[in-house]
């Protein structure tokens, strides 16, 4: 069964329908990104003011280059990374949907992305937190 998507008006052509769908998708993505930024900001505030980490201990949106065994390379990023004495010790992934669905990403990132294994990972939606050791 087809899902009804309110486009705000009835499109006059398939091209206009595509344009309206694209705009709707863009706006939905914008709302999601703003929500993730809000979650991320709250977690950073908590780490700084409640847990006592120093600003230089926290990296936000850090990007890493990963090269696979077959030579393919790509970039990946982490929402929040805590680094003590130049060693990453804790990665935090902010998510809006099922926290469990991000477990594999967090484990893979901790094993390979930073060049050293990161011992702790957490996935949070700002309310609940999954800790992976």
VEXDREN-2710 file (C-alpha; in Angstrom, 1 decimal):
% VEXDREN-2710
k/r/px/py/pz
1/UNK/0.0/0.0/0.0
2/UNK/1.3/3.4/-0.9
3/UNK/2.2/5.9/1.8
4/UNK/0.5/9.3/1.6
5/UNK/3.0/12.2/1.9
6/UNK/1.5/15.6/2.3
7/UNK/3.2/17.9/-0.2
8/UNK/1.2/21.0/0.7
9/UNK/-0.5/21.1/-2.7
10/UNK/-1.5/18.8/-5.6
11/UNK/1.4/18.8/-8.2
12/UNK/0.5/19.7/-11.8
13/UNK/3.2/17.4/-13.3
14/UNK/5.6/14.6/-12.4
15/UNK/8.5/17.1/-12.4
16/UNK/6.7/19.3/-9.9
17/UNK/5.9/16.2/-7.8
18/UNK/9.6/15.3/-7.7
19/UNK/10.5/18.9/-6.8
20/UNK/8.0/18.9/-3.9
21/UNK/9.2/15.5/-2.7
22/UNK/12.8/16.7/-2.8
23/UNK/11.9/19.8/-0.8
24/UNK/10.0/17.7/1.7
25/UNK/13.0/15.3/2.1
26/UNK/15.3/18.3/2.5
27/UNK/13.2/19.8/5.3
28/UNK/12.8/16.5/7.1
29/UNK/16.6/16.0/6.9
30/UNK/17.1/19.6/8.2
31/UNK/14.9/18.9/11.3
32/UNK/16.7/15.7/11.9
33/UNK/20.2/17.3/11.7
34/UNK/19.1/20.1/14.1
35/UNK/17.8/17.5/16.6
36/UNK/21.1/15.7/16.4
37/UNK/23.1/18.9/16.9
38/UNK/20.9/19.6/20.0
39/UNK/21.6/16.2/21.4
40/UNK/25.3/16.6/20.7
41/UNK/25.5/20.0/22.4
42/UNK/23.7/18.7/25.5
43/UNK/26.1/15.8/25.8
44/UNK/29.1/18.0/25.4
45/UNK/27.7/20.4/28.0
46/UNK/27.2/17.4/30.4
47/UNK/30.7/16.2/29.8
48/UNK/32.2/19.6/30.5
49/UNK/30.1/20.8/33.4
50/UNK/28.9/17.6/35.1
51/UNK/31.8/15.2/34.5
52/UNK/34.6/17.7/34.6
53/UNK/36.3/17.0/31.2
54/UNK/38.4/19.8/29.8
55/UNK/37.5/21.3/26.5
56/UNK/40.7/20.1/25.0
57/UNK/39.8/16.5/25.9
58/UNK/36.7/16.6/23.7
59/UNK/36.7/16.4/19.9
60/UNK/33.4/17.1/18.1
61/UNK/32.7/15.8/14.6
62/UNK/36.2/14.4/14.3
63/UNK/36.9/12.9/10.8
64/UNK/39.1/9.9/10.2
65/UNK/40.4/8.3/7.0
66/UNK/40.0/4.5/6.9
67/UNK/41.8/2.2/4.4
68/UNK/40.4/-1.3/3.9
69/UNK/42.6/-4.3/3.3
70/UNK/41.6/-4.2/-0.4
71/UNK/43.0/-0.6/-0.7
72/UNK/39.6/1.1/-0.7
73/UNK/39.6/4.3/1.4
74/UNK/36.8/6.3/2.9
75/UNK/36.2/8.9/5.6
76/UNK/34.2/8.4/8.7
77/UNK/33.4/10.6/11.6
78/UNK/32.4/10.5/15.2
79/UNK/30.0/12.8/16.9
80/UNK/32.0/13.1/20.2
81/UNK/35.4/11.6/21.0
82/UNK/37.1/11.9/24.4
83/UNK/40.9/12.0/24.1
84/UNK/43.2/11.9/27.1
85/UNK/46.9/12.2/26.7
86/UNK/46.6/11.9/22.9
87/UNK/44.8/8.6/23.2
88/UNK/41.1/8.2/22.3
89/UNK/39.3/6.5/25.2
90/UNK/35.6/7.0/24.6
91/UNK/33.5/7.6/21.6
92/UNK/29.9/8.8/21.6
93/UNK/27.4/8.5/18.8
94/UNK/24.3/10.6/18.9
95/UNK/21.3/9.1/17.2
96/UNK/17.6/9.8/16.9
97/UNK/16.3/6.3/16.1
98/UNK/17.0/2.8/17.5
99/UNK/20.1/2.9/19.6
100/UNK/20.7/-0.8/19.0
101/UNK/21.0/-0.3/15.3
102/UNK/24.2/1.8/15.8
103/UNK/26.0/-0.9/17.8
104/UNK/27.9/-2.3/14.8
105/UNK/28.9/1.2/13.7
106/UNK/30.2/2.0/17.1
107/UNK/32.2/-1.3/17.5
108/UNK/33.7/-0.9/14.0
109/UNK/34.7/2.7/14.6
110/UNK/36.3/1.8/17.9
111/UNK/38.2/-1.1/16.4
112/UNK/39.5/0.6/13.2
113/UNK/38.9/4.2/12.6
114/UNK/41.2/6.1/15.0
115/UNK/44.3/3.9/14.3
116/UNK/44.1/2.5/17.9
117/UNK/41.3/0.6/19.6
118/UNK/39.0/2.8/21.6
119/UNK/38.0/0.9/24.8
120/UNK/34.5/2.5/25.3
121/UNK/31.6/3.5/23.1
122/UNK/28.2/4.9/23.8
123/UNK/25.2/5.6/21.7
124/UNK/22.6/8.0/22.9
125/UNK/19.4/9.8/21.9
126/UNK/19.9/12.4/24.6
127/UNK/17.6/10.5/27.0
128/UNK/18.8/6.9/27.0
129/UNK/22.4/5.6/26.6
130/UNK/23.8/2.3/25.5
131/UNK/27.4/1.7/26.8
132/UNK/29.6/-0.7/24.9
133/UNK/32.8/-1.9/26.4
END
